[in-house]
Amino acid sequence: KKMKIESVATEVGVQTGEFSRSILDICSPSKLHLIDIDLTSYSIRKRFSTEVSLGIVQLHEGDSSSTLKQFPDSYFDFIYFDGDHSYHGVKRDIEAGKSRVKKEGFLIFNDYTYWSPVECMEYGVIQAVNELCIGDEWKMIYFALGYYLYCAVALKRHQYSV
């Protein structure tokens, strides 16, 4: 509801493309950049071939923080992070992405949790996101509970928060 229709967006960490499809169906972005270390495992090129041919979806295979650095500042209306869940991975993505989102844009983080019960491993999302909110101009404006506490949060800059 708060996401601008015909926005320019990116999803970091595509995996099966299920959430990518939701972004397309709900937000109707004018451009959706899909970034993943491996776009072959779930046939992402095939799944979004129509949207790619229409110029709506652009695929980027490789390291997410390096890929984000290739975009100009203030390019995205929102960035949805669901890639490397380690503390250092999230920190790299934050540093690469925060200047690339428009001043009134959103940074959205999936899996805002300390622990993945499915993978039995630590996640660094909470620590990295909280550090961003404490040490920078970002404020958490939405918190969504998820199954097994795979929560999601949305951030905006203080002067643009609701």
Buried (B, 14 or more C-beta within 10 A) or exposed (E): EEBBEEBBBBBBBBBEBEBBEEBBEEBBBBBBBBBBBEBEEBEBBEBBEEBBEEEBBBBBBEBBBEBBBEBEEEBBBBBBBBBBBBBEBBBBBBBBBBEBBBEEBBBBBBBBBEEBEEEEEEBBBBBBBEBBBEEEBBBBBEEEEEEEEBBBBBBBBEEBEE
